[in-house]
Amino acid sequence: MVILRNVTDEDLPIFFEHQRDAVALRMAAFPSREHDAFLTHWRTKVLRPENANRTIVVGGLVAGYISSWEQDGKRLVAYWMGREHWGKGIATQALSEFLVLVPIRPLHAWVAVHNVGSIRVLEKCGFRTVAQENPQHADGVAEVLMTLGPK
């Protein structure tokens, strides 16, 4: 059973370890932050009152997080799961429940085109690809923009 609860300071070291996983970093095409930078980012940017953040708990263990925030005029959503929780339907269930908590539409998600698992999770929750962005980063990763709700 998936439980979404408010993020606590005790969750941050677990999130930090999740974002250091080399396989997850390649899948997400997102750079890892050093410990102090990670904590500063979460405490000053992510955990703002205008953002929606939840810890994903499964079987009493922190499995990851899910967040929504405003950026460049779009309401975005993202999640990160510890790799040991991949492929079990946890992300799909967590996102489905989160979408009830965050009824703002349209809701957008940027995903690396090679991250087929995350694209599938978003599709199961009603998101559709609306644009593809060619690589603009030095890493050469293309992304898709997926949207839920009116364009």
DSSP file (Angstrom, degrees, kcal/mol; ACC not computed):
  #  RESIDUE AA STRUCTURE BP1 BP2  ACC     N-H-->O    O-->H-N    N-H-->O    O-->H-N    TCO  KAPPA ALPHA  PHI   PSI    X-CA   Y-CA   Z-CA
    1    1 A M              0   0    0      0, 0.0    58,-0.8     0, 0.0     2,-0.4   0.000 360.0 360.0 360.0 132.7    0.0    0.0    0.0
    2    2 A V  E     -A   58   0A   0     56,-0.2     2,-0.4    57,-0.1    56,-0.2  -0.765 360.0-170.3 -93.6 131.6    1.3    3.4   -1.0
    3    3 A I  E     -A   57   0A   0     54,-2.6    54,-3.1    -2,-0.4     2,-0.5  -0.984   9.2-156.1-121.6 132.6    1.0    6.3    1.5
    4    4 A L  E     +A   56   0A   0     -2,-0.4     2,-0.3    52,-0.2    52,-0.2  -0.941  25.4 164.1-104.8 125.3    1.7    9.9    0.6
    5    5 A R  E     -A   55   0A   0     50,-2.0    50,-3.3    -2,-0.5     3,-0.1  -0.891  44.2 -75.9-134.7 166.6    2.6   12.1    3.6
    6    6 A N        -     0   0    0     -2,-0.3     2,-0.2    48,-0.2    48,-0.2  -0.282  55.0-104.7 -60.0 146.3    4.2   15.4    4.2
    7    7 A V        -     0   0    0     46,-0.5     2,-0.3     2,-0.0    -1,-0.1  -0.544  38.4-163.2 -72.7 135.8    8.0   15.6    3.7
    8    8 A T    >>  -     0   0    0     -2,-0.2     3,-1.5    -3,-0.1     4,-0.7  -0.792  33.9-110.0-114.9 163.1   10.0   15.7    6.9
    9    9 A D  G >4 S+     0   0    0     -2,-0.3     3,-0.6     1,-0.3    -1,-0.1   0.803 117.8  63.7 -60.6 -28.7   13.6   16.7    7.4
   10   10 A E  G 34 S+     0   0    0      1,-0.2     4,-0.4     2,-0.2    -1,-0.3   0.706  95.6  59.8 -69.6 -19.8   14.3   13.0    8.2
   11   11 A D  G X> S+     0   0    0     -3,-1.5     4,-2.3     1,-0.2     3,-0.7   0.789  86.4  77.3 -75.4 -27.9   13.3   12.1    4.6
   12   12 A L  H <X S+     0   0    0     -4,-0.7     4,-2.7    -3,-0.6    -1,-0.2   0.847  88.8  52.9 -59.7 -40.9   16.0   14.3    3.1
   13   13 A P  H 3> S+     0   0    0      0, 0.0     4,-1.9     0, 0.0    -1,-0.3   0.864 111.4  48.7 -62.5 -32.1   19.0   12.0    3.7
   14   14 A I  H <> S+     0   0    0     -3,-0.7     4,-2.3    -4,-0.4    -2,-0.2   0.924 111.4  48.2 -70.6 -44.7   17.0    9.1    2.0
   15   15 A F  H  X S+     0   0    0     -4,-2.3     4,-2.3     1,-0.2    -1,-0.2   0.898 109.4  55.3 -59.9 -39.6   16.2   11.3   -1.0
   16   16 A F  H  < S+     0   0    0     -4,-2.7     4,-0.3    -5,-0.2    -1,-0.2   0.929 108.5  46.6 -59.6 -46.0   19.8   12.3   -1.1
   17   17 A E  H >< S+     0   0    0     -4,-1.9     3,-1.3     1,-0.2     4,-0.5   0.898 109.6  54.6 -65.0 -39.8   20.9    8.7   -1.4
   18   18 A H  H >< S+     0   0    0     -4,-2.3     3,-1.4     1,-0.3    -1,-0.2   0.920 106.4  51.6 -57.3 -44.2   18.3    8.0   -4.0
   19   19 A Q  T 3< S+     0   0    0     -4,-2.3    -1,-0.3     1,-0.3    -2,-0.2   0.461 102.7  61.1 -78.4   1.2   19.6   10.8   -6.2
   20   20 A R  T <  S+     0   0    0     -3,-1.3     2,-0.3    -4,-0.3    -1,-0.3   0.527  73.3 115.7 -97.3  -9.0   23.1    9.5   -6.0
   21   21 A D    <>  -     0   0    0     -3,-1.4     4,-2.4    -4,-0.5     5,-0.2  -0.466  60.2-148.1 -66.8 121.2   22.3    6.2   -7.7
   22   22 A A  H  > S+     0   0    0     -2,-0.3     4,-2.0     1,-0.2     5,-0.2   0.864  95.6  49.7 -61.4 -39.7   24.2    6.0  -11.0
   23   23 A V  H  > S+     0   0    0      2,-0.2     4,-2.3     1,-0.2    -1,-0.2   0.925 112.4  47.6 -66.2 -44.2   21.5    4.0  -12.8
   24   24 A A  H  > S+     0   0    0      1,-0.2     4,-2.9     2,-0.2     5,-0.3   0.884 109.4  54.4 -63.8 -38.9   18.7    6.4  -11.7
   25   25 A L  H  X>S+     0   0    0     -4,-2.4     4,-1.6     2,-0.2     5,-1.2   0.907 109.9  46.2 -63.2 -42.0   20.8    9.4  -12.7
   26   26 A R  H  <5S+     0   0    0     -4,-2.0    -1,-0.2     2,-0.2    -2,-0.2   0.915 114.0  49.1 -65.6 -41.5   21.3    8.0  -16.2
   27   27 A M  H  <5S+     0   0    0     -4,-2.3    -2,-0.2     1,-0.2    85,-0.2   0.928 119.0  37.2 -63.9 -45.7   17.6    7.1  -16.5
   28   28 A A  H  <5S-     0   0    0     -4,-2.9    -1,-0.2    -5,-0.1    -2,-0.2   0.678  96.8-140.0 -80.1 -18.2   16.4   10.6  -15.3
   29   29 A A  T  <5 +     0   0    0     -4,-1.6    -3,-0.2    -5,-0.3    -4,-0.1   0.937  59.1 131.4  54.1  48.1   19.2   12.4  -17.1
   30   30 A F      < -     0   0    0     -5,-1.2    -1,-0.2    -6,-0.2    -2,-0.1  -0.995  59.2-116.5-133.3 134.8   19.6   14.6  -14.1
   31   31 A P        -     0   0    0      0, 0.0     2,-0.2     0, 0.0   -11,-0.0  -0.437  26.5-120.4 -75.9 144.1   22.8   15.6  -12.3
   32   32 A S        -     0   0    0     -2,-0.1     2,-0.3   -12,-0.1   -12,-0.1  -0.504  24.5-138.2 -74.9 148.1   23.4   14.5   -8.7
   33   33 A R        -     0   0    0     -2,-0.2     2,-0.0   -17,-0.1    -1,-0.0  -0.810  20.4-107.9-104.8 150.5   24.0   17.3   -6.2
   34   34 A E     >  -     0   0    0     -2,-0.3     4,-3.0     1,-0.1     5,-0.2  -0.348  43.1 -97.7 -68.2 160.2   26.6   17.2   -3.4
   35   35 A H  H  > S+     0   0    0      1,-0.2     4,-2.5     2,-0.2     5,-0.2   0.893 120.5  41.2 -51.0 -56.3   25.2   16.7    0.1
   36   36 A D  H  > S+     0   0    0      1,-0.2     4,-2.4     2,-0.2    -1,-0.2   0.899 116.8  49.0 -64.4 -40.3   25.1   20.4    1.2
   37   37 A A  H  > S+     0   0    0      2,-0.2     4,-2.6     1,-0.2    -1,-0.2   0.887 110.8  51.9 -64.8 -38.6   23.9   21.7   -2.1
   38   38 A F  H  X S+     0   0    0     -4,-3.0     4,-2.5     2,-0.2    -2,-0.2   0.954 111.9  44.6 -61.9 -50.9   21.1   19.0   -2.1
   39   39 A L  H  X S+     0   0    0     -4,-2.5     4,-2.6    -5,-0.2     5,-0.2   0.902 113.9  50.3 -62.6 -41.3   19.9   20.0    1.4
   40   40 A T  H  X S+     0   0    0     -4,-2.4     4,-2.4    -5,-0.2     5,-0.4   0.929 110.1  50.6 -61.9 -45.5   20.1   23.7    0.6
   41   41 A H  H  X>S+     0   0    0     -4,-2.6     4,-2.5     1,-0.2     5,-1.7   0.939 113.9  44.2 -58.2 -48.6   18.1   23.1   -2.6
   42   42 A W  I  <>S+     0   0    0     -4,-2.5     5,-2.6     3,-0.2    -2,-0.2   0.929 116.9  44.7 -63.1 -45.5   15.4   21.2   -0.8
   43   43 A R  I  <5S+     0   0    0     -4,-2.6    -1,-0.2    -5,-0.2    -2,-0.2   0.794 125.9  29.6 -73.5 -28.1   15.1   23.5    2.2
   44   44 A T  I  <5S+     0   0    0     -4,-2.4    -2,-0.2    -5,-0.2    -3,-0.2   0.714 134.9  18.4-105.1 -23.9   15.1   26.8    0.2
   45   45 A K  I ><5S+     0   0    0     -4,-2.5     3,-0.8    -5,-0.4    -3,-0.2   0.797 124.5  39.3-113.4 -51.8   13.5   25.8   -3.2
   46   46 A V  I 3 <S+     0   0    0     -5,-1.7     2,-0.2     1,-0.2    -3,-0.2   0.923 110.7  53.9 -73.7 -45.3   11.5   22.6   -3.0
   47   47 A L  T 3 <S+     0   0    0     -5,-2.6    -1,-0.2    -6,-0.2    -4,-0.1   0.024  75.8 134.3 -86.4  30.8    9.9   22.9    0.4
   48   48 A R    X   -     0   0    0     -3,-0.8     3,-1.6    -2,-0.2    -3,-0.1  -0.482  67.2-117.0 -73.5 150.5    8.3   26.3   -0.3
   49   49 A P  T 3  S+     0   0    0      0, 0.0    -1,-0.1     0, 0.0    -3,-0.0   0.794 112.3  59.5 -61.0 -29.2    4.7   26.6    0.8
   50   50 A E  T 3  S+     0   0    0      2,-0.1     2,-0.3    20,-0.0    -3,-0.1   0.604  95.8  78.2 -77.8  -9.2    3.5   27.2   -2.8
   51   51 A N  S <  S-     0   0    0     -3,-1.6     2,-0.5    -5,-0.1    18,-0.2  -0.664  77.0-133.5 -95.7 153.9    4.9   23.9   -3.9
   52   52 A A  E     + B   0  68A   0     16,-2.3    16,-2.3    -2,-0.3     2,-0.4  -0.945  32.1 170.9-107.7 123.7    3.2   20.5   -3.3
   53   53 A N  E     + B   0  67A   0     -2,-0.5   -46,-0.5    14,-0.2     2,-0.4  -0.996   7.1 176.4-135.7 136.2    5.6   17.8   -1.9
   54   54 A R  E     - B   0  66A   0     12,-2.6    12,-2.3    -2,-0.4     2,-0.4  -0.999  26.0-131.8-139.7 143.6    4.9   14.4   -0.6
   55   55 A T  E     -AB   5  65A   0    -50,-3.3   -50,-2.0    -2,-0.4     2,-0.6  -0.771  24.5-135.3 -86.2 136.1    7.0   11.5    0.6
   56   56 A I  E     -AB   4  64A   0      8,-2.9     7,-3.2    -2,-0.4     8,-1.3  -0.856  25.0-171.2 -95.6 120.1    6.1    8.2   -0.9
   57   57 A V  E     +AB   3  62A   0    -54,-3.1   -54,-2.6    -2,-0.6     2,-0.4  -0.943   9.4 178.3-117.8 132.6    6.0    5.5    1.8
   58   58 A V  E >  S-AB   2  61A   0      3,-2.8     3,-2.0    -2,-0.4   -56,-0.2  -0.989  73.9 -11.3-134.1 124.0    5.5    1.8    1.1
   59   59 A G  T 3  S-     0   0    0    -58,-0.8     3,-0.1    -2,-0.4    -1,-0.1   0.834 128.8 -55.5  58.5  33.2    5.6   -0.8    3.9
   60   60 A G  T 3  S+     0   0    0      1,-0.3     2,-0.4   -57,-0.0    -1,-0.3   0.421 117.2 111.2  80.9  -1.6    6.8    1.7    6.4
   61   61 A L  E <  S-B   58   0A   0     -3,-2.0    -3,-2.8     2,-0.0     2,-0.6  -0.832  75.8-113.6-108.2 144.4    9.8    2.6    4.2
   62   62 A V  E     +B   57   0A   0     -2,-0.4    -5,-0.2    -5,-0.2     3,-0.1  -0.650  35.1 175.7 -73.7 116.8   10.5    5.8    2.3
   63   63 A A  E     -     0   0A   0     -7,-3.2    19,-3.3    -2,-0.6     2,-0.3   0.663  54.3 -68.6 -96.7 -21.0   10.3    4.8   -1.4
   64   64 A G  E     -BC  56  81A   0     -8,-1.3    -8,-2.9    17,-0.3     2,-0.3  -0.986  50.9 -87.9 163.4-159.0   10.7    8.3   -2.9
   65   65 A Y  E     -BC  55  80A   0     15,-2.0    15,-2.1    -2,-0.3     2,-0.3  -0.943  15.4-153.1-143.9 164.9    9.0   11.6   -3.3
   66   66 A I  E     +BC  54  79A   0    -12,-2.3   -12,-2.6    -2,-0.3     2,-0.3  -0.993  20.6 178.9-141.1 138.6    6.7   13.4   -5.6
   67   67 A S  E     -BC  53  78A   0     11,-3.1    11,-2.3    -2,-0.3     2,-0.3  -0.948  17.0-162.7-141.7 156.3    6.5   17.2   -6.1
   68   68 A S  E     +BC  52  77A   0    -16,-2.3   -16,-2.3    -2,-0.3     2,-0.3  -0.995  21.6 155.8-140.9 139.1    4.7   19.9   -8.1
   69   69 A W  E     - C   0  76A   0      7,-1.5     7,-3.4    -2,-0.3     2,-0.4  -0.959  41.5 -99.7-154.8 166.3    5.9   23.5   -8.6
   70   70 A E  E     + C   0  75A   0     -2,-0.3     2,-0.3     5,-0.2     5,-0.2  -0.807  42.7 163.6 -95.5 132.0    5.5   26.5  -10.9
   71   71 A Q  E >   - C   0  74A   0      3,-2.9     3,-1.9    -2,-0.4    -2,-0.1  -0.945  65.1 -11.8-151.4 128.5    8.2   27.1  -13.5
   72   72 A D  T 3  S-     0   0    0     -2,-0.3     3,-0.1     1,-0.3    -1,-0.0   0.854 128.2 -52.5  52.1  40.0    8.3   29.2  -16.6
   73   73 A G  T 3  S+     0   0    0      1,-0.2     2,-0.4     0, 0.0    -1,-0.3   0.554 118.9 104.7  77.5   8.3    4.5   29.7  -16.5
   74   74 A K  E <   -C   71   0A   0     -3,-1.9    -3,-2.9    34,-0.0     2,-0.7  -0.942  69.8-129.7-122.3 144.1    3.8   25.9  -16.2
   75   75 A R  E     -C   70   0A   0     31,-0.4    33,-2.9    -2,-0.4     2,-0.2  -0.839  37.7-165.7 -88.1 118.1    2.8   23.8  -13.3
   76   76 A L  E     -Cd  69 108A   0     -7,-3.4    -7,-1.5    -2,-0.7     2,-0.4  -0.684  14.2-160.1-107.4 157.4    5.2   20.9  -13.3
   77   77 A V  E     +C   68   0A   0     31,-2.2     2,-0.3    -2,-0.2    33,-0.3  -0.989  15.3 165.9-133.5 144.7    5.3   17.5  -11.6
   78   78 A A  E     -C   67   0A   0    -11,-2.3   -11,-3.1    -2,-0.4     2,-0.3  -0.983  10.1-170.2-151.3 156.5    8.2   15.2  -10.9
   79   79 A Y  E     -C   66   0A   0     -2,-0.3     2,-0.4   -13,-0.2   -13,-0.2  -0.971   7.9-157.7-144.6 160.6    8.9   12.2   -8.8
   80   80 A W  E     -C   65   0A   0    -15,-2.1   -15,-2.0    -2,-0.3     2,-0.4  -0.975  10.7-167.7-142.6 126.2   12.0   10.2   -7.8
   81   81 A M  E     -C   64   0A   0     -2,-0.4   -17,-0.3   -17,-0.2     2,-0.1  -0.892  30.4-109.2-113.9 142.6   11.9    6.6   -6.6
   82   82 A G    >   -     0   0    0    -19,-3.3     3,-2.5    -2,-0.4     4,-0.2  -0.485  36.3-118.8 -62.4 140.4   14.6    4.5   -5.0
   83   83 A R  G >  S+     0   0    0      1,-0.3     3,-1.7     2,-0.2    -1,-0.1   0.792 110.8  66.7 -58.8 -30.2   15.7    1.9   -7.5
   84   84 A E  G 3  S+     0   0    0      1,-0.3    -1,-0.3   -21,-0.0    -2,-0.1   0.631 101.4  51.5 -65.0 -11.1   14.6   -0.9   -5.3
   85   85 A H  G X  S+     0   0    0     -3,-2.5     3,-0.8   -22,-0.2     5,-0.5   0.370  83.9 117.4-105.4   2.3   11.0    0.2   -5.7
   86   86 A W  T <  S+     0   0    0     -3,-1.7    -3,-0.0    -4,-0.2    -4,-0.0  -0.347  71.5  21.1 -69.8 150.3   11.0    0.4   -9.5
   87   87 A G  T 3  S+     0   0    0      1,-0.1    -1,-0.2    -2,-0.0    -4,-0.0   0.640  93.6  99.9  74.0  16.6    8.7   -1.8  -11.6
   88   88 A K  S <  S-     0   0    0     -3,-0.8    -2,-0.1     0, 0.0    -1,-0.1   0.318  96.4-107.4-115.2   5.5    6.2   -2.5   -8.8
   89   89 A G  S  > S+     0   0    0     -4,-0.1     4,-2.2     3,-0.0     5,-0.2   0.499  85.5 121.7  81.9   3.4    3.5    0.0   -9.7
   90   90 A I  H  > S+     0   0    0     -5,-0.5     4,-2.9     2,-0.2     5,-0.2   0.923  71.7  48.8 -67.5 -44.9    4.4    2.2   -6.8
   91   91 A A  H  > S+     0   0    0     -6,-0.3     4,-2.8     1,-0.2     5,-0.2   0.905 111.8  50.1 -63.1 -40.8    5.1    5.3   -8.9
   92   92 A T  H  > S+     0   0    0      2,-0.2     4,-2.4     1,-0.2    -1,-0.2   0.931 113.8  44.6 -63.3 -45.3    1.9    4.9  -10.8
   93   93 A Q  H  X S+     0   0    0     -4,-2.2     4,-2.3     2,-0.2    -2,-0.2   0.918 114.3  49.4 -65.4 -42.6   -0.2    4.6   -7.6
   94   94 A A  H  X S+     0   0    0     -4,-2.9     4,-2.5     1,-0.2    -2,-0.2   0.924 112.6  47.0 -63.3 -44.2    1.7    7.5   -6.0
   95   95 A L  H  X S+     0   0    0     -4,-2.8     4,-2.3    -5,-0.2    -1,-0.2   0.914 110.2  53.3 -65.1 -41.5    1.2    9.8   -9.0
   96   96 A S  H  X S+     0   0    0     -4,-2.4     4,-0.6    -5,-0.2    -1,-0.2   0.923 113.3  43.0 -57.8 -44.9   -2.5    8.8   -9.3
   97   97 A E  H >X S+     0   0    0     -4,-2.3     4,-1.2     1,-0.2     3,-0.7   0.877 111.9  54.1 -69.3 -37.6   -3.1    9.8   -5.6
   98   98 A F  H 3X S+     0   0    0     -4,-2.5     4,-2.0     1,-0.2    -2,-0.2   0.863  99.7  61.6 -64.3 -36.4   -1.0   12.9   -6.0
   99   99 A L  H 3< S+     0   0    0     -4,-2.3    -1,-0.2     1,-0.2    -2,-0.2   0.756 101.6  53.0 -64.6 -23.6   -3.1   14.1   -8.9
  100  100 A V  H << S+     0   0    0     -3,-0.7    -1,-0.2    -4,-0.6    -2,-0.2   0.869 110.4  47.3 -73.5 -39.1   -6.1   14.1   -6.5
  101  101 A L  H  < S+     0   0    0     -4,-1.2    -2,-0.2     1,-0.3    -1,-0.2   0.791 117.3  43.8 -72.2 -28.6   -4.2   16.3   -4.1
  102  102 A V     <  +     0   0    0     -4,-2.0    -1,-0.3     1,-0.1   -50,-0.0  -0.803  65.7 169.9-119.6  86.3   -3.0   18.7   -6.9
  103  103 A P        +     0   0    0      0, 0.0     2,-0.1     0, 0.0    -1,-0.1   0.435  33.2 127.0 -80.9   2.4   -6.1   19.3   -9.1
  104  104 A I        -     0   0    0     45,-0.0    -2,-0.1     2,-0.0     0, 0.0  -0.384  52.8-131.1 -62.8 130.6   -4.4   22.1  -11.1
  105  105 A R  S    S+     0   0    0     -2,-0.1    44,-0.2     1,-0.1     2,-0.2  -0.992  79.7  42.2-135.4 144.5   -4.6   21.5  -14.8
  106  106 A P  S    S-     0   0    0      0, 0.0   -31,-0.4     0, 0.0     2,-0.4   0.523  74.4-177.6 -74.9 156.8   -2.9   21.5  -17.1
  107  107 A L  E     - E   0 148A   0     41,-2.1    41,-2.6    -2,-0.2     2,-0.3  -0.976   8.2-158.3-122.4 136.4    0.0   19.8  -15.3
  108  108 A H  E     -dE  76 147A   0    -33,-2.9   -31,-2.2    -2,-0.4     2,-0.3  -0.811  12.7-171.1-121.5 154.8    3.3   19.1  -17.1
  109  109 A A  E     - E   0 146A   0     37,-2.3    37,-3.0    -2,-0.3     2,-0.5  -0.975  13.9-147.9-144.5 130.8    6.2   16.8  -16.8
  110  110 A W  E     + E   0 145A   0     -2,-0.3     2,-0.4   -33,-0.3    35,-0.2  -0.849  25.5 178.9 -94.3 133.1    9.6   16.8  -18.7
  111  111 A V  E     - E   0 144A   0     33,-2.3    33,-2.9    -2,-0.5     2,-0.1  -0.998  34.3-111.4-138.3 137.3   11.0   13.3  -19.2
  112  112 A A  E >   - E   0 143A   0     -2,-0.4     3,-2.1    31,-0.2    31,-0.3  -0.467  32.1-126.2 -62.2 136.3   14.1   12.1  -20.9
  113  113 A V  T 3  S+     0   0    0     29,-2.4    -1,-0.1     1,-0.3    30,-0.1   0.770 109.0  55.7 -61.3 -25.8   13.0   10.2  -24.1
  114  114 A H  T 3  S+     0   0    0     28,-0.4     2,-1.7     1,-0.2    -1,-0.3   0.541  82.3  91.3 -83.3  -5.2   15.0    7.1  -23.0
  115  115 A N    <>  +     0   0    0     -3,-2.1     4,-2.2     1,-0.2     3,-0.3  -0.503  47.8 161.5 -88.4  69.2   13.1    6.9  -19.7
  116  116 A V  H  >  +     0   0    0     -2,-1.7     4,-2.2     1,-0.2    -1,-0.2   0.801  67.6  59.1 -64.3 -30.1   10.4    4.6  -21.0
  117  117 A G  H  > S+     0   0    0     -3,-0.2     4,-2.0     2,-0.2    -1,-0.2   0.932 109.2  42.6 -63.5 -45.8    9.4    3.5  -17.5
  118  118 A S  H  > S+     0   0    0     -3,-0.3     4,-2.4     2,-0.2    -2,-0.2   0.883 112.4  53.7 -69.3 -38.2    8.6    7.1  -16.4
  119  119 A I  H  X S+     0   0    0     -4,-2.2     4,-2.4     1,-0.2    -1,-0.2   0.918 109.3  49.7 -60.2 -41.6    6.8    7.9  -19.7
  120  120 A R  H  X S+     0   0    0     -4,-2.2     4,-2.5     2,-0.2    -2,-0.2   0.903 108.4  52.3 -64.9 -41.9    4.7    4.8  -19.2
  121  121 A V  H  X S+     0   0    0     -4,-2.0     4,-1.1     1,-0.2    -1,-0.2   0.940 111.6  46.8 -57.7 -47.8    3.8    5.8  -15.6
  122  122 A L  H  <>S+     0   0    0     -4,-2.4     5,-2.6     1,-0.2     3,-0.4   0.903 111.3  51.2 -63.2 -41.8    2.7    9.3  -16.8
  123  123 A E  H ><5S+     0   0    0     -4,-2.4     3,-1.9     1,-0.2    -1,-0.2   0.903 105.7  55.2 -62.7 -41.0    0.7    7.8  -19.7
  124  124 A K  H 3<5S+     0   0    0     -4,-2.5    -1,-0.2     1,-0.3    -2,-0.2   0.795 107.7  51.3 -61.2 -27.2   -1.1    5.4  -17.3
  125  125 A C  T 3<5S-     0   0    0     -4,-1.1    -1,-0.3    -3,-0.4    -2,-0.2   0.295 129.8 -94.4 -95.1   8.8   -2.1    8.5  -15.3
  126  126 A G  T < 5S+     0   0    0     -3,-1.9    23,-0.3     1,-0.3    -3,-0.2   0.425  76.4 141.1  99.7  -1.2   -3.5   10.3  -18.4
  127  127 A F      < -     0   0    0     -5,-2.6     2,-0.4    -6,-0.2    -1,-0.3  -0.457  31.0-162.7 -73.8 148.0   -0.5   12.4  -19.5
  128  128 A R  E     -F  147   0A   0     19,-2.2    19,-2.7    -2,-0.1     2,-0.3  -0.979  25.7-106.5-131.4 145.1    0.1   12.7  -23.2
  129  129 A T  E     +F  146   0A   0     -2,-0.4    17,-0.3    17,-0.2     3,-0.1  -0.538  39.5 167.3 -70.5 128.7    3.2   13.8  -25.1
  130  130 A V  E     +     0   0A   0     15,-3.1     2,-0.3     1,-0.4    16,-0.2   0.557  61.2   9.8-118.3 -16.2    2.8   17.3  -26.5
  131  131 A A  E     -F  145   0A   0     14,-1.3    14,-2.9     2,-0.0     2,-0.4  -0.988  54.0-146.2-160.6 152.2    6.3   18.2  -27.5
  132  132 A Q  E     -F  144   0A   0     -2,-0.3     2,-0.5    12,-0.2    12,-0.2  -0.992  15.4-155.0-122.3 135.0    9.8   16.9  -28.0
  133  133 A E  E     -F  143   0A   0     10,-3.2    10,-1.9    -2,-0.4     3,-0.1  -0.929  14.9-132.6-111.1 125.0   12.8   19.0  -27.3
  134  134 A N        -     0   0    0     -2,-0.5     7,-0.1     8,-0.2     6,-0.1  -0.338  50.0 -69.1 -69.1 157.8   16.1   18.2  -29.0
  135  135 A P        +     0   0    0      0, 0.0    -1,-0.2     0, 0.0     7,-0.2  -0.215  54.7 163.7 -54.7 126.6   19.1   18.2  -26.8
  136  136 A Q        +     0   0    0      5,-0.5     2,-0.2    -3,-0.1     6,-0.1   0.378  55.9  81.4-117.2  -4.3   20.1   21.6  -25.5
  137  137 A H  S >  S-     0   0    0      4,-0.3     3,-1.7     1,-0.1     4,-0.0  -0.628  89.6-112.9-102.4 160.7   22.4   20.3  -22.7
  138  138 A A  T 3  S+     0   0    0      1,-0.3    -1,-0.1    -2,-0.2     0, 0.0   0.755 114.1  65.8 -62.1 -24.1   26.0   19.1  -23.0
  139  139 A D  T 3  S-     0   0    0      2,-0.1    -1,-0.3  -110,-0.1  -110,-0.0   0.626 102.3-132.2 -77.0 -11.2   24.8   15.6  -22.2
  140  140 A G    <   +     0   0    0     -3,-1.7     2,-0.5     1,-0.2    -2,-0.1   0.731  49.2 154.5  72.2  23.2   22.9   15.4  -25.5
  141  141 A V        -     0   0    0     -7,-0.1    -5,-0.5  -112,-0.1    -4,-0.3  -0.745  33.7-146.2 -91.2 125.9   19.7   14.1  -23.9
  142  142 A A        -     0   0    0     -2,-0.5   -29,-2.4    -7,-0.2   -28,-0.4  -0.618  17.2-159.9 -83.8 149.0   16.4   14.7  -25.7
  143  143 A E  E     -EF 112 133A   0    -10,-1.9   -10,-3.2   -31,-0.3     2,-0.4  -0.899   9.7-143.5-127.2 156.6   13.3   15.3  -23.5
  144  144 A V  E     -EF 111 132A   0    -33,-2.9   -33,-2.3    -2,-0.3     2,-0.6  -0.929  13.6-137.2-115.0 147.2    9.5   15.1  -24.1
  145  145 A L  E     -EF 110 131A   0    -14,-2.9   -15,-3.1    -2,-0.4   -14,-1.3  -0.918  22.6-167.4-100.9 123.2    7.0   17.4  -22.5
  146  146 A M  E     -EF 109 129A   0    -37,-3.0   -37,-2.3    -2,-0.6     2,-0.4  -0.889   2.9-163.5-113.0 144.1    3.9   15.5  -21.3
  147  147 A T  E     -EF 108 128A   0    -19,-2.7   -19,-2.2    -2,-0.4     2,-0.5  -0.966  13.8-158.5-133.0 142.8    0.7   17.2  -20.2
  148  148 A L  E     +E  107   0A   0    -41,-2.6   -41,-2.1    -2,-0.4   -21,-0.1  -0.987  66.9   2.4-116.7 125.4   -2.4   16.2  -18.3
  149  149 A G  S    S-     0   0    0     -2,-0.5    -2,-0.0   -23,-0.3   -45,-0.0  -0.482 111.1  -5.1  98.6-169.8   -5.5   18.3  -18.9
  150  150 A P              0   0    0      0, 0.0    -2,-0.1     0, 0.0   -43,-0.0  -0.201 360.0 360.0 -60.1 149.1   -6.2   21.2  -21.2
  151  151 A K              0   0    0     -4,-0.1    -2,-0.0   -45,-0.1    -3,-0.0   0.469 360.0 360.0 -75.2 360.0   -3.3   22.5  -23.2
